[in-house]
Amino acid sequence: MSDEVFHPAIEDLPLSKVLAALADPARLAIVRAVAVADPDDGLACTLLPEQAGLRLSKSTMSHHQRILRECGITRTRIVGSRRTLRLRREELDRRFPGLIAATLAAPAEPVGTSARRPAASA
Amino acid sequence: MSDEVFHPAIEDLPLSKVLAALADPARLAIVRAVAVADPDDGLACTLLPEQAGLRLSKSTMSHHQRILRECGITRTRIVGSRRTLRLRREELDRRFPGLIAATLAAPAEPVGTSARRPAASA
């Protein structure tokens, strides 16, 4: 296994950063899809659009995946040309007890209908 | 009691919007301060900077309070010249079980040190 991309240490993560990463309907859909994948195998990135029900450009999908990874929510594994995602569930549960459970328990929302930046509508 | 300002219906709130409102160290500090105030009396806005430990301009404080109100997290009551804030705890617990508890249980973070917009650092 290689693990070439940056992953932050969980103890360095402020709550606001994790919340900001989650505060997007598309990223919430990705988190939901990754959460139900086999924790050992992870979810292949090629299957992510279908599993998450997202019709987004490849670059937009990559952007969302990068935010989730850089904010400590997912772990990306790269083996050869295969890239898989896992939820950092145990680590997140340790640092922010109940947060991921609450996120996954919340009503799912359609992608593209809610404001990403509430400040803009204020 | 007058209640002149806009408050969204809790059932209209998407999770992403609530998370975006919470995804800021200053707003998290406000939520923590309001959460420990007497639920009947609420927290007087004049006491908010001290109770939340925030040294921000009046306009920045107002901005944060507006975001929290418009995203369903707090309720503002205006009686005469007195303005008080309450956490919409019961409503939020009903719509997003565990979310506020997880938010309040998370380690507090210093204001001004974490990225509000992870996209900018990606």
gemmi code that builds the backbone of each chain (N, CA, C; Angstrom):
import gemmi

chains = {
    "A": [
        ("MET", (0.832, -1.190, 0.000), (0.000, 0.000, 0.000), (0.865, 1.238, 0.000)),
        ("SER", (0.538, 2.169, -0.846), (1.214, 3.450, -0.757), (0.192, 4.471, -0.282)),
        ("ASP", (0.680, 5.501, 0.284), (-0.221, 6.486, 0.888), (0.453, 7.836, 0.711)),
        ("GLU", (0.484, 8.281, -0.547), (1.345, 9.398, -0.904), (0.760, 10.759, -0.600)),
        ("VAL", (-0.536, 10.804, -0.456), (-1.167, 12.110, -0.329), (-1.257, 12.537, 1.139)),
        ("PHE", (-1.408, 13.831, 1.336), (-1.425, 14.386, 2.693), (-2.701, 14.040, 3.455)),
        ("HIS", (-2.520, 13.601, 4.683), (-3.635, 13.420, 5.600), (-3.282, 14.113, 6.912)),
        ("PRO", (-4.118, 14.988, 7.404), (-3.785, 15.674, 8.655), (-3.908, 14.731, 9.849)),
        ("ALA", (-3.115, 15.003, 10.882), (-3.270, 14.272, 12.149), (-4.601, 14.675, 12.756)),
        ("ILE", (-5.298, 13.689, 13.298), (-6.650, 13.966, 13.782), (-6.638, 14.957, 14.949)),
        ("GLU", (-5.587, 14.906, 15.756), (-5.550, 15.804, 16.936), (-5.279, 17.260, 16.555)),
        ("ASP", (-4.874, 17.480, 15.298), (-4.651, 18.861, 14.845), (-5.914, 19.500, 14.275)),
        ("LEU", (-6.959, 18.719, 14.157), (-8.136, 19.222, 13.450), (-9.052, 20.042, 14.343)),
        ("PRO", (-9.294, 21.291, 13.988), (-10.313, 22.046, 14.711), (-11.701, 21.684, 14.187)),
        ("LEU", (-12.661, 21.737, 15.082), (-14.034, 21.395, 14.702), (-14.514, 22.233, 13.522)),
        ("SER", (-14.178, 23.522, 13.523), (-14.693, 24.401, 12.466), (-14.254, 23.921, 11.082)),
        ("LYS", (-13.057, 23.371, 11.005), (-12.549, 22.903, 9.711), (-13.312, 21.658, 9.242)),
        ("VAL", (-13.572, 20.760, 10.174), (-14.325, 19.548, 9.849), (-15.758, 19.909, 9.437)),
        ("LEU", (-16.351, 20.844, 10.167), (-17.717, 21.266, 9.832), (-17.754, 21.929, 8.454)),
        ("ALA", (-16.746, 22.734, 8.159), (-16.703, 23.402, 6.853), (-16.593, 22.378, 5.725)),
        ("ALA", (-15.825, 21.325, 5.967), (-15.697, 20.285, 4.945), (-17.014, 19.548, 4.732)),
        ("LEU", (-17.748, 19.377, 5.814), (-19.031, 18.660, 5.725), (-20.160, 19.552, 5.205)),
        ("ALA", (-19.948, 20.854, 5.231), (-21.031, 21.809, 4.948), (-21.281, 21.999, 3.458)),
        ("ASP", (-21.436, 20.931, 2.765), (-21.693, 20.996, 1.328), (-22.493, 19.758, 0.937)),
        ("PRO", (-23.594, 19.935, 0.234), (-24.440, 18.779, -0.087), (-23.706, 17.672, -0.847)),
        ("ALA", (-22.828, 18.041, -1.769), (-22.111, 17.010, -2.527), (-21.142, 16.248, -1.621)),
        ("ARG", (-20.479, 16.974, -0.763), (-19.529, 16.293, 0.134), (-20.274, 15.439, 1.158)),
        ("LEU", (-21.441, 15.885, 1.579), (-22.247, 15.040, 2.471), (-22.646, 13.750, 1.762)),
        ("ALA", (-22.979, 13.858, 0.488), (-23.343, 12.659, -0.278), (-22.148, 11.717, -0.399)),
        ("ILE", (-20.975, 12.283, -0.587), (-19.758, 11.454, -0.663), (-19.519, 10.760, 0.681)),
        ("VAL", (-19.656, 11.503, 1.764), (-19.441, 10.921, 3.096), (-20.427, 9.780, 3.350)),
        ("ARG", (-21.672, 9.982, 2.962), (-22.674, 8.917, 3.135), (-22.298, 7.670, 2.334)),
        ("ALA", (-21.831, 7.879, 1.118), (-21.462, 6.736, 0.270), (-20.251, 6.004, 0.846)),
        ("VAL", (-19.270, 6.754, 1.281), (-18.055, 6.136, 1.825), (-18.368, 5.431, 3.149)),
        ("ALA", (-19.299, 5.999, 3.911), (-19.633, 5.425, 5.224), (-20.228, 4.029, 5.123)),
        ("VAL", (-20.910, 3.751, 4.021), (-21.543, 2.429, 3.900), (-20.671, 1.437, 3.133)),
        ("ALA", (-19.503, 1.885, 2.674), (-18.595, 0.965, 1.979), (-17.919, 0.046, 3.001)),
        ("ASP", (-17.426, -1.079, 2.528), (-16.680, -1.988, 3.390), (-15.467, -1.248, 3.961)),
        ("PRO", (-15.330, -1.224, 5.296), (-14.234, -0.430, 5.875), (-12.844, -0.955, 5.511)),
        ("ASP", (-12.750, -2.243, 5.200), (-11.443, -2.773, 4.799), (-11.121, -2.421, 3.347)),
        ("ASP", (-12.091, -2.633, 2.491), (-11.856, -2.375, 1.069), (-11.918, -0.894, 0.728)),
        ("GLY", (-12.718, -0.152, 1.451), (-12.946, 1.242, 1.089), (-13.820, 1.326, -0.149)),
        ("LEU", (-13.993, 2.517, -0.653), (-14.813, 2.722, -1.850), (-13.898, 3.204, -2.983)),
        ("ALA", (-13.935, 2.486, -4.091), (-13.120, 2.896, -5.240), (-13.622, 4.240, -5.763)),
        ("CYS", (-12.687, 5.128, -6.008), (-13.085, 6.469, -6.472), (-13.856, 6.420, -7.785)),
        ("THR", (-13.579, 5.417, -8.587), (-14.299, 5.297, -9.858), (-15.791, 5.011, -9.642)),
        ("LEU", (-16.111, 4.411, -8.488), (-17.512, 4.102, -8.192), (-18.224, 5.228, -7.441)),
        ("LEU", (-17.449, 6.203, -7.016), (-17.989, 7.238, -6.139), (-19.167, 8.021, -6.739)),
        ("PRO", (-19.062, 8.500, -7.988), (-20.200, 9.265, -8.534), (-21.504, 8.478, -8.480)),
        ("GLU", (-21.435, 7.201, -8.859), (-22.642, 6.383, -8.858), (-23.139, 6.136, -7.432)),
        ("GLN", (-22.224, 5.752, -6.564), (-22.612, 5.427, -5.181), (-23.147, 6.643, -4.440)),
        ("ALA", (-22.597, 7.804, -4.765), (-23.027, 9.021, -4.072), (-24.170, 9.717, -4.800)),
        ("GLY", (-24.507, 9.192, -5.998), (-25.592, 9.804, -6.765), (-25.246, 11.199, -7.257)),
        ("LEU", (-23.989, 11.386, -7.643), (-23.540, 12.720, -8.062), (-23.204, 12.747, -9.546)),
        ("ARG", (-23.675, 13.785, -10.196), (-23.307, 14.006, -11.593), (-22.507, 15.289, -11.662)),
        ("LEU", (-21.257, 15.164, -11.371), (-20.392, 16.340, -11.337), (-19.190, 16.079, -12.231)),
        ("SER", (-18.540, 17.136, -12.647), (-17.349, 16.966, -13.474), (-16.272, 16.261, -12.654)),
        ("LYS", (-15.341, 15.663, -13.379), (-14.255, 14.956, -12.712), (-13.470, 15.910, -11.809)),
        ("SER", (-13.258, 17.123, -12.281), (-12.465, 18.061, -11.476), (-13.222, 18.494, -10.217)),
        ("THR", (-14.529, 18.631, -10.339), (-15.316, 18.990, -9.153), (-15.322, 17.841, -8.149)),
        ("MET", (-15.442, 16.616, -8.651), (-15.371, 15.459, -7.752), (-14.011, 15.408, -7.054)),
        ("SER", (-12.956, 15.642, -7.817), (-11.614, 15.625, -7.220), (-11.473, 16.708, -6.166)),
        ("HIS", (-12.016, 17.861, -6.479), (-11.968, 18.975, -5.525), (-12.645, 18.589, -4.204)),
        ("HIS", (-13.844, 18.030, -4.295), (-14.559, 17.635, -3.068), (-13.788, 16.552, -2.304)),
        ("GLN", (-13.230, 15.602, -3.033), (-12.466, 14.541, -2.374), (-11.248, 15.107, -1.655)),
        ("ARG", (-10.628, 16.101, -2.280), (-9.444, 16.702, -1.667), (-9.810, 17.447, -0.375)),
        ("ILE", (-10.912, 18.184, -0.423), (-11.361, 18.898, 0.786), (-11.610, 17.898, 1.920)),
        ("LEU", (-12.313, 16.822, 1.600), (-12.629, 15.838, 2.640), (-11.353, 15.208, 3.207)),
        ("ARG", (-10.409, 14.950, 2.342), (-9.142, 14.359, 2.794), (-8.341, 15.361, 3.625)),
        ("GLU", (-8.229, 16.577, 3.132), (-7.402, 17.571, 3.817), (-8.009, 18.042, 5.135)),
        ("CYS", (-9.301, 17.809, 5.292), (-9.962, 18.188, 6.543), (-10.154, 16.984, 7.455)),
        ("GLY", (-9.493, 15.873, 7.128), (-9.447, 14.746, 8.053), (-10.632, 13.807, 8.026)),
        ("ILE", (-11.503, 13.977, 7.053), (-12.722, 13.163, 7.067), (-12.537, 11.826, 6.361)),
        ("THR", (-11.798, 11.842, 5.278), (-11.553, 10.583, 4.570), (-10.056, 10.318, 4.442)),
        ("ARG", (-9.761, 9.042, 4.206), (-8.388, 8.645, 3.940), (-8.351, 8.072, 2.523)),
        ("THR", (-7.433, 8.555, 1.721), (-7.285, 8.086, 0.347), (-6.121, 7.095, 0.294)),
        ("ARG", (-6.387, 5.956, -0.282), (-5.293, 5.001, -0.492), (-5.076, 4.833, -1.978)),
        ("ILE", (-3.820, 4.827, -2.357), (-3.480, 4.680, -3.764), (-2.612, 3.441, -3.905)),
        ("VAL", (-3.121, 2.466, -4.654), (-2.341, 1.266, -4.924), (-2.327, 1.102, -6.435)),
        ("GLY", (-1.164, 1.330, -7.022), (-1.072, 1.313, -8.481), (-1.978, 2.401, -9.030)),
        ("SER", (-2.863, 2.022, -9.921), (-3.759, 3.023, -10.497), (-5.100, 3.072, -9.756)),
        ("ARG", (-5.193, 2.294, -8.691), (-6.462, 2.203, -7.959), (-6.444, 3.128, -6.742)),
        ("ARG", (-7.491, 3.925, -6.639), (-7.608, 4.905, -5.571), (-8.887, 4.611, -4.803)),
        ("THR", (-8.755, 4.411, -3.510), (-9.939, 4.124, -2.703), (-10.055, 5.122, -1.547)),
        ("LEU", (-11.278, 5.281, -1.096), (-11.567, 6.195, 0.005), (-12.137, 5.437, 1.185)),
        ("ARG", (-11.742, 5.849, 2.362), (-12.323, 5.345, 3.604), (-12.692, 6.518, 4.490)),
        ("LEU", (-13.720, 6.318, 5.282), (-14.066, 7.319, 6.288), (-13.135, 7.106, 7.487)),
        ("ARG", (-12.598, 8.186, 8.036), (-11.727, 8.053, 9.221), (-12.626, 8.001, 10.473)),
        ("ARG", (-13.509, 7.064, 10.462), (-14.596, 7.021, 11.438), (-14.124, 6.917, 12.882)),
        ("GLU", (-13.240, 5.966, 13.134), (-12.809, 5.776, 14.526), (-12.063, 6.993, 15.057)),
        ("GLU", (-11.206, 7.534, 14.222), (-10.449, 8.717, 14.645), (-11.387, 9.904, 14.888)),
        ("LEU", (-12.318, 10.098, 13.955), (-13.267, 11.207, 14.097), (-14.157, 11.019, 15.322)),
        ("ASP", (-14.566, 9.768, 15.551), (-15.402, 9.495, 16.728), (-14.647, 9.796, 18.017)),
        ("ARG", (-13.355, 9.555, 17.983), (-12.540, 9.814, 19.180), (-12.414, 11.326, 19.416)),
        ("ARG", (-12.149, 12.040, 18.341), (-11.912, 13.488, 18.518), (-13.215, 14.283, 18.639)),
        ("PHE", (-14.227, 13.880, 17.867), (-15.506, 14.616, 17.872), (-16.653, 13.633, 18.114)),
        ("PRO", (-16.788, 13.158, 19.352), (-17.785, 12.103, 19.608), (-19.186, 12.509, 19.145)),
        ("GLY", (-19.781, 11.638, 18.379), (-21.163, 11.854, 17.957), (-21.336, 12.653, 16.681)),
        ("LEU", (-20.283, 13.291, 16.209), (-20.446, 14.196, 15.063), (-20.783, 13.444, 13.770)),
        ("ILE", (-20.044, 12.388, 13.500), (-20.299, 11.667, 12.248), (-21.642, 10.929, 12.334)),
        ("ALA", (-21.940, 10.383, 13.500), (-23.247, 9.719, 13.670), (-24.377, 10.704, 13.412)),
        ("ALA", (-24.258, 11.908, 13.955), (-25.304, 12.922, 13.755), (-25.392, 13.332, 12.285)),
        ("THR", (-24.253, 13.428, 11.653), (-24.216, 13.809, 10.236), (-24.904, 12.758, 9.368)),
        ("LEU", (-24.593, 11.500, 9.651), (-25.172, 10.420, 8.846), (-26.657, 10.218, 9.155)),
        ("ALA", (-27.062, 10.579, 10.372), (-28.467, 10.387, 10.772), (-29.371, 11.483, 10.218)),
        ("ALA", (-28.794, 12.603, 9.817), (-29.600, 13.739, 9.364), (-30.265, 13.428, 8.030)),
        ("PRO", (-31.390, 14.091, 7.754), (-32.054, 13.880, 6.467), (-31.113, 14.214, 5.309)),
        ("ALA", (-31.074, 13.316, 4.329), (-30.253, 13.593, 3.139), (-30.874, 14.767, 2.406)),
        ("GLU", (-30.066, 15.486, 1.668), (-30.586, 16.660, 0.963), (-30.146, 16.604, -0.495)),
        ("PRO", (-30.932, 17.170, -1.378), (-30.543, 17.172, -2.780), (-29.288, 18.013, -2.983)),
        ("VAL", (-28.471, 17.595, -3.911), (-27.247, 18.340, -4.196), (-27.583, 19.534, -5.077)),
        ("GLY", (-27.046, 20.669, -4.695), (-27.212, 21.854, -5.544), (-28.329, 22.773, -5.148)),
        ("THR", (-28.986, 22.506, -4.030), (-30.097, 23.369, -3.649), (-29.823, 24.227, -2.432)),
        ("SER", (-28.754, 23.904, -1.691), (-28.572, 24.687, -0.465), (-27.330, 25.564, -0.562)),
        ("ALA", (-27.347, 26.613, 0.216), (-26.256, 27.585, 0.165), (-24.995, 27.008, 0.797)),
        ("ARG", (-23.886, 27.091, 0.093), (-22.621, 26.657, 0.672), (-22.088, 27.708, 1.608)),
        ("ARG", (-22.355, 28.947, 1.273), (-21.825, 30.046, 2.082), (-22.963, 30.913, 2.566)),
        ("PRO", (-23.437, 30.633, 3.769), (-24.579, 31.405, 4.261), (-24.281, 32.895, 4.304)),
        ("ALA", (-23.014, 33.257, 4.427), (-22.659, 34.673, 4.504), (-23.136, 35.423, 3.245)),
        ("ALA", (-23.105, 34.710, 2.133), (-23.434, 35.367, 0.864), (-24.900, 35.773, 0.784)),
        ("SER", (-25.745, 35.079, 1.559), (-27.172, 35.384, 1.477), (-27.610, 36.297, 2.620)),
        ("ALA", (-26.669, 36.669, 3.463), (-27.037, 37.439, 4.658), (-27.308, 38.898, 4.309)),
    ],
    "B": [
        ("MET", (-43.668, 40.460, 23.976), (-42.483, 40.075, 23.209), (-42.692, 40.340, 21.726)),
        ("SER", (-41.747, 40.952, 21.115), (-41.814, 41.067, 19.673), (-40.751, 40.159, 19.072)),
        ("ASP", (-40.956, 39.782, 17.861), (-40.047, 38.824, 17.232), (-39.989, 39.199, 15.758)),
        ("GLU", (-39.386, 40.341, 15.501), (-39.520, 40.969, 14.188), (-38.599, 40.399, 13.117)),
        ("VAL", (-37.547, 39.748, 13.556), (-36.549, 39.320, 12.585), (-36.859, 37.926, 12.044)),
        ("PHE", (-36.290, 37.642, 10.896), (-36.562, 36.372, 10.230), (-35.938, 35.183, 10.949)),
        ("HIS", (-36.744, 34.154, 11.123), (-36.244, 32.867, 11.609), (-36.776, 31.777, 10.685)),
        ("PRO", (-35.903, 30.955, 10.131), (-36.392, 29.908, 9.228), (-37.131, 28.801, 9.992)),
        ("ALA", (-38.070, 28.168, 9.320), (-38.723, 26.988, 9.893), (-37.687, 25.869, 9.962)),
        ("ILE", (-37.693, 25.149, 11.056), (-36.649, 24.147, 11.272), (-36.715, 23.042, 10.210)),
        ("GLU", (-37.918, 22.731, 9.759), (-38.042, 21.636, 8.784), (-37.539, 22.021, 7.394)),
        ("ASP", (-37.306, 23.311, 7.186), (-36.774, 23.747, 5.893), (-35.249, 23.741, 5.852)),
        ("LEU", (-34.644, 23.471, 6.991), (-33.188, 23.620, 7.060), (-32.455, 22.400, 6.553)),
        ("PRO", (-31.606, 22.570, 5.549), (-30.741, 21.465, 5.149), (-29.531, 21.395, 6.088)),
        ("LEU", (-29.053, 20.189, 6.308), (-27.900, 20.001, 7.188), (-26.717, 20.854, 6.754)),
        ("SER", (-26.473, 20.931, 5.455), (-25.286, 21.657, 4.973), (-25.313, 23.119, 5.417)),
        ("LYS", (-26.494, 23.686, 5.458), (-26.602, 25.095, 5.849), (-26.297, 25.281, 7.337)),
        ("VAL", (-26.797, 24.364, 8.142), (-26.534, 24.419, 9.583), (-25.039, 24.207, 9.851)),
        ("LEU", (-24.448, 23.247, 9.146), (-23.019, 22.992, 9.320), (-22.189, 24.202, 8.899)),
        ("ALA", (-22.599, 24.841, 7.807), (-21.861, 26.020, 7.341), (-21.922, 27.146, 8.368)),
        ("ALA", (-23.082, 27.277, 9.002), (-23.205, 28.318, 10.023), (-22.321, 28.013, 11.232)),
        ("LEU", (-22.196, 26.744, 11.555), (-21.383, 26.348, 12.711), (-19.885, 26.335, 12.391)),
        ("ALA", (-19.556, 26.335, 11.114), (-18.170, 26.117, 10.691), (-17.313, 27.371, 10.791)),
        ("ASP", (-17.344, 27.993, 11.916), (-16.548, 29.197, 12.122), (-16.223, 29.291, 13.610)),
        ("PRO", (-14.962, 29.492, 13.958), (-14.586, 29.494, 15.379), (-15.345, 30.532, 16.204)),
        ("ALA", (-15.571, 31.720, 15.644), (-16.292, 32.754, 16.404), (-17.743, 32.335, 16.619)),
        ("ARG", (-18.365, 31.782, 15.586), (-19.763, 31.370, 15.742), (-19.885, 30.182, 16.690)),
        ("LEU", (-18.891, 29.291, 16.679), (-18.913, 28.199, 17.655), (-18.815, 28.753, 19.080)),
        ("ALA", (-18.012, 29.783, 19.260), (-17.889, 30.401, 20.589), (-19.216, 31.033, 21.010)),
        ("ILE", (-19.892, 31.655, 20.059), (-21.210, 32.237, 20.358), (-22.197, 31.140, 20.749)),
        ("VAL", (-22.204, 30.059, 19.975), (-23.128, 28.950, 20.270), (-22.859, 28.374, 21.660)),
        ("ARG", (-21.590, 28.226, 22.004), (-21.259, 27.719, 23.349), (-21.767, 28.652, 24.440)),
        ("ALA", (-21.593, 29.947, 24.220), (-22.038, 30.927, 25.233), (-23.553, 30.918, 25.366)),
        ("VAL", (-24.238, 30.870, 24.236), (-25.704, 30.894, 24.276), (-26.237, 29.588, 24.884)),
        ("ALA", (-25.526, 28.495, 24.633), (-25.985, 27.183, 25.121), (-26.000, 27.109, 26.638)),
        ("VAL", (-25.132, 27.857, 27.304), (-25.085, 27.775, 28.765), (-25.913, 28.872, 29.434)),
        ("ALA", (-26.517, 29.734, 28.627), (-27.379, 30.773, 29.200), (-28.702, 30.160, 29.656)),
        ("ASP", (-29.371, 30.843, 30.540), (-30.691, 30.404, 30.988), (-31.626, 30.335, 29.777)),
        ("PRO", (-32.252, 29.172, 29.533), (-33.067, 29.033, 28.317), (-34.296, 29.941, 28.318)),
        ("ASP", (-34.771, 30.337, 29.491), (-35.913, 31.256, 29.528), (-35.479, 32.696, 29.259)),
        ("ASP", (-34.424, 33.098, 29.925), (-33.969, 34.486, 29.772), (-33.190, 34.696, 28.476)),
        ("GLY", (-32.512, 33.671, 28.019), (-31.620, 33.849, 26.877), (-30.387, 34.632, 27.296)),
        ("LEU", (-29.573, 34.965, 26.327), (-28.351, 35.722, 26.602), (-28.488, 37.098, 25.950)),
        ("ALA", (-28.320, 38.131, 26.753), (-28.397, 39.489, 26.209), (-27.237, 39.710, 25.232)),
        ("CYS", (-27.546, 40.256, 24.086), (-26.513, 40.467, 23.068), (-25.386, 41.360, 23.575)),
        ("THR", (-25.717, 42.249, 24.498), (-24.668, 43.128, 25.040), (-23.627, 42.341, 25.835)),
        ("LEU", (-24.041, 41.196, 26.371), (-23.105, 40.380, 27.159), (-22.356, 39.361, 26.310)),
        ("LEU", (-22.775, 39.235, 25.064), (-22.242, 38.161, 24.216), (-20.723, 38.207, 24.027)),
        ("PRO", (-20.141, 39.367, 23.706), (-18.689, 39.377, 23.500), (-17.934, 38.849, 24.712)),
        ("GLU", (-18.358, 39.288, 25.904), (-17.668, 38.842, 27.112), (-17.905, 37.349, 27.357)),
        ("GLN", (-19.150, 36.919, 27.253), (-19.487, 35.520, 27.534), (-18.850, 34.570, 26.528)),
        ("ALA", (-18.726, 35.024, 25.306), (-18.137, 34.165, 24.270), (-16.625, 34.349, 24.164)),
        ("GLY", (-16.099, 35.318, 24.911), (-14.660, 35.568, 24.859), (-14.195, 36.093, 23.510)),
        ("LEU", (-15.027, 36.942, 22.910), (-14.706, 37.430, 21.564), (-14.402, 38.926, 21.586)),
        ("ARG", (-13.350, 39.294, 20.897), (-13.046, 40.715, 20.712), (-13.165, 41.027, 19.247)),
        ("LEU", (-14.361, 41.269, 18.850), (-14.629, 41.523, 17.436), (-15.388, 42.833, 17.332)),
        ("SER", (-15.338, 43.427, 16.156), (-16.081, 44.672, 15.968), (-17.576, 44.381, 16.095)),
        ("LYS", (-18.310, 45.440, 16.374), (-19.753, 45.314, 16.521), (-20.383, 44.760, 15.235)),
        ("SER", (-19.885, 45.215, 14.100), (-20.475, 44.755, 12.833), (-20.154, 43.279, 12.578)),
        ("THR", (-18.963, 42.857, 12.975), (-18.620, 41.434, 12.803), (-19.471, 40.575, 13.732)),
        ("MET", (-19.658, 41.039, 14.956), (-20.522, 40.297, 15.883), (-21.949, 40.206, 15.314)),
        ("SER", (-22.441, 41.314, 14.798), (-23.790, 41.312, 14.218), (-23.884, 40.346, 13.048)),
        ("HIS", (-22.860, 40.353, 12.230), (-22.812, 39.442, 11.080), (-22.915, 37.979, 11.542)),
        ("HIS", (-22.098, 37.626, 12.514), (-22.136, 36.239, 13.001), (-23.502, 35.895, 13.603)),
        ("GLN", (-24.066, 36.830, 14.337), (-25.380, 36.584, 14.945), (-26.452, 36.400, 13.875)),
        ("ARG", (-26.327, 37.165, 12.802), (-27.307, 37.048, 11.720), (-27.200, 35.687, 11.027)),
        ("ILE", (-25.961, 35.245, 10.784), (-25.772, 33.932, 10.156), (-26.406, 32.835, 11.025)),
        ("LEU", (-26.136, 32.901, 12.320), (-26.658, 31.867, 13.219), (-28.188, 31.889, 13.240)),
        ("ARG", (-28.737, 33.066, 13.212), (-30.206, 33.187, 13.217), (-30.790, 32.704, 11.889)),
        ("GLU", (-30.214, 33.152, 10.791), (-30.761, 32.810, 9.473), (-30.580, 31.329, 9.126)),
        ("CYS", (-29.648, 30.683, 9.814), (-29.436, 29.255, 9.567), (-30.109, 28.396, 10.631)),
        ("GLY", (-30.964, 29.009, 11.428), (-31.817, 28.225, 12.324), (-31.202, 27.831, 13.645)),
        ("ILE", (-30.035, 28.366, 13.957), (-29.357, 27.903, 15.169), (-29.764, 28.688, 16.407)),
        ("THR", (-29.967, 29.964, 16.237), (-30.390, 30.779, 17.380), (-31.691, 31.507, 17.068)),
        ("ARG", (-32.346, 31.915, 18.135), (-33.551, 32.725, 18.018), (-33.273, 34.060, 18.705)),
        ("THR", (-33.545, 35.131, 17.997), (-33.322, 36.469, 18.542), (-34.661, 37.030, 19.004)),
        ("ARG", (-34.680, 37.518, 20.228), (-35.884, 38.194, 20.716), (-35.563, 39.655, 20.965)),
        ("ILE", (-36.454, 40.489, 20.521), (-36.257, 41.918, 20.706), (-37.415, 42.450, 21.525)),
        ("VAL", (-37.107, 42.977, 22.686), (-38.132, 43.603, 23.529), (-37.612, 44.996, 23.858)),
        ("GLY", (-38.269, 45.985, 23.269), (-37.787, 47.351, 23.445), (-36.391, 47.449, 22.855)),
        ("SER", (-35.461, 47.926, 23.657), (-34.092, 48.059, 23.153), (-33.252, 46.837, 23.534)),
        ("ARG", (-33.902, 45.859, 24.156), (-33.155, 44.683, 24.625), (-33.269, 43.533, 23.619)),
        ("ARG", (-32.124, 42.984, 23.289), (-32.046, 41.930, 22.292), (-31.405, 40.715, 22.956)),
        ("THR", (-32.084, 39.583, 22.931), (-31.506, 38.389, 23.556), (-31.468, 37.232, 22.561)),
        ("LEU", (-30.547, 36.340, 22.812), (-30.366, 35.163, 21.950), (-30.653, 33.893, 22.720)),
        ("ARG", (-31.269, 32.953, 22.051), (-31.482, 31.606, 22.588), (-31.054, 30.587, 21.541)),
        ("LEU", (-30.570, 29.459, 22.021), (-30.270, 28.352, 21.125), (-31.585, 27.641, 20.808)),
        ("ARG", (-31.811, 27.302, 19.544), (-33.041, 26.571, 19.186), (-32.805, 25.076, 19.426)),
        ("ARG", (-32.435, 24.773, 20.633), (-31.924, 23.452, 20.967), (-32.913, 22.323, 20.699)),
        ("GLU", (-34.131, 22.491, 21.211), (-35.102, 21.390, 21.053), (-35.435, 21.147, 19.590)),
        ("GLU", (-35.618, 22.235, 18.848), (-35.940, 22.086, 17.425), (-34.781, 21.431, 16.665)),
        ("LEU", (-33.560, 21.904, 16.974), (-32.385, 21.345, 16.296), (-32.193, 19.872, 16.662)),
        ("ASP", (-32.437, 19.552, 17.931), (-32.300, 18.151, 18.364), (-33.306, 17.256, 17.652)),
        ("ARG", (-34.453, 17.836, 17.367), (-35.488, 17.050, 16.686), (-35.088, 16.815, 15.225)),
        ("ARG", (-34.615, 17.866, 14.584), (-34.296, 17.738, 13.148), (-32.948, 17.053, 12.916)),
        ("PHE", (-31.962, 17.367, 13.751), (-30.610, 16.824, 13.572), (-30.146, 16.202, 14.887)),
        ("PRO", (-30.680, 15.027, 15.232), (-30.384, 14.447, 16.545), (-28.873, 14.290, 16.770)),
        ("GLY", (-28.436, 14.800, 17.890), (-27.034, 14.614, 18.279), (-26.086, 15.676, 17.765)),
        ("LEU", (-26.527, 16.498, 16.828), (-25.589, 17.442, 16.204), (-25.110, 18.526, 17.177)),
        ("ILE", (-26.035, 19.122, 17.892), (-25.636, 20.201, 18.809), (-24.843, 19.621, 19.986)),
        ("ALA", (-25.261, 18.466, 20.458), (-24.515, 17.820, 21.547), (-23.076, 17.552, 21.115)),
        ("ALA", (-22.893, 17.033, 19.903), (-21.549, 16.753, 19.400), (-20.749, 18.049, 19.235)),
        ("THR", (-21.423, 19.082, 18.772), (-20.750, 20.374, 18.583), (-20.265, 20.932, 19.918)),
        ("LEU", (-21.133, 20.868, 20.921), (-20.772, 21.423, 22.225), (-19.743, 20.560, 22.951)),
        ("ALA", (-19.716, 19.261, 22.624), (-18.779, 18.347, 23.287), (-17.376, 18.429, 22.691)),
        ("ALA", (-17.263, 18.978, 21.499), (-15.964, 19.022, 20.818), (-15.014, 19.981, 21.522)),
        ("PRO", (-13.710, 19.745, 21.376), (-12.757, 20.667, 21.996), (-12.966, 22.088, 21.475)),
        ("ALA", (-12.970, 23.056, 22.391), (-13.080, 24.450, 21.967), (-11.806, 24.829, 21.226)),
        ("GLU", (-11.922, 25.784, 20.345), (-10.750, 26.171, 19.560), (-10.575, 27.680, 19.618)),
        ("PRO", (-9.337, 28.146, 19.514), (-9.123, 29.588, 19.536), (-9.751, 30.236, 18.312)),
        ("VAL", (-10.258, 31.420, 18.482), (-10.863, 32.138, 17.356), (-9.757, 32.765, 16.513)),
        ("GLY", (-9.907, 32.567, 15.206), (-8.963, 33.231, 14.310), (-7.806, 32.389, 13.852)),
        ("THR", (-7.789, 31.110, 14.243), (-6.652, 30.292, 13.840), (-6.976, 29.235, 12.804)),
        ("SER", (-8.276, 28.988, 12.582), (-8.561, 27.893, 11.648), (-9.196, 28.425, 10.373)),
        ("ALA", (-9.060, 27.657, 9.325), (-9.549, 28.091, 8.015), (-11.059, 28.056, 7.973)),
        ("ARG", (-11.683, 29.154, 7.565), (-13.131, 29.148, 7.396), (-13.515, 28.458, 6.118)),
        ("ARG", (-12.647, 28.603, 5.135), (-12.970, 28.029, 3.830), (-11.873, 27.082, 3.405)),
        ("PRO", (-12.042, 25.796, 3.709), (-10.985, 24.846, 3.379), (-10.654, 24.860, 1.890)),
        ("ALA", (-11.609, 25.228, 1.060), (-11.365, 25.235, -0.377), (-10.204, 26.147, -0.729)),
        ("ALA", (-10.055, 27.217, 0.016), (-9.034, 28.203, -0.304), (-7.630, 27.656, -0.098)),
        ("SER", (-7.514, 26.649, 0.767), (-6.182, 26.128, 1.046), (-5.915, 24.854, 0.255)),
        ("ALA", (-6.868, 24.442, -0.545), (-6.736, 23.152, -1.231), (-5.782, 23.258, -2.420)),
    ],
}
model = gemmi.Model(1)
for chain_id, residues in chains.items():
    chain = gemmi.Chain(chain_id)
    for i, (resn, *xyz) in enumerate(residues, 1):
        res = gemmi.Residue()
        res.name, res.seqid = resn, gemmi.SeqId(i, " ")
        for name, pos in zip(("N", "CA", "C"), xyz):
            atom = gemmi.Atom()
            atom.name, atom.element = name, gemmi.Element(name[0])
            atom.pos, atom.b_iso = gemmi.Position(*pos), 0.0
            res.add_atom(atom)
        chain.add_residue(res)
    model.add_chain(chain)
structure = gemmi.Structure()
structure.add_model(model)
structure.setup_entities()
